[in-house]
Amino acid sequence: MFTAGDTAAVENALKKLIAVRLYQRSRNVVGVEGKTALEEVGLAEGDAEEMYRLLAIAKLEDRYVVSTTRRMERPYVKRGVAGYP
């Protein structure tokens, strides 16, 4: 999106994402660490793990936002009392 028309940067990012997917799939499904895909795009195992952790489905606490206001309080009235319009 921010490459200013440079398609090589987009292709490189997509290749890295595919390499991380292939690495994780070979590790979890096959049981063998397939590092060849990572080596082709120049990623280390630590980088692949970090990318997976950041891009995978978040933990339950990160997916849902639980309101901290009590049910009886009215947040808009409370906001007006605090001096905010």
Secondary structure, 3 states (H helix, E strand, C coil): CCCCCCHHHHHHHHHHHHHHHHHHHHHHHHCCCCCHHHHHHCCCHHHHHHHHHHHCCCCHHHHCCCCCCCCCCCHHHHHHHCCCC
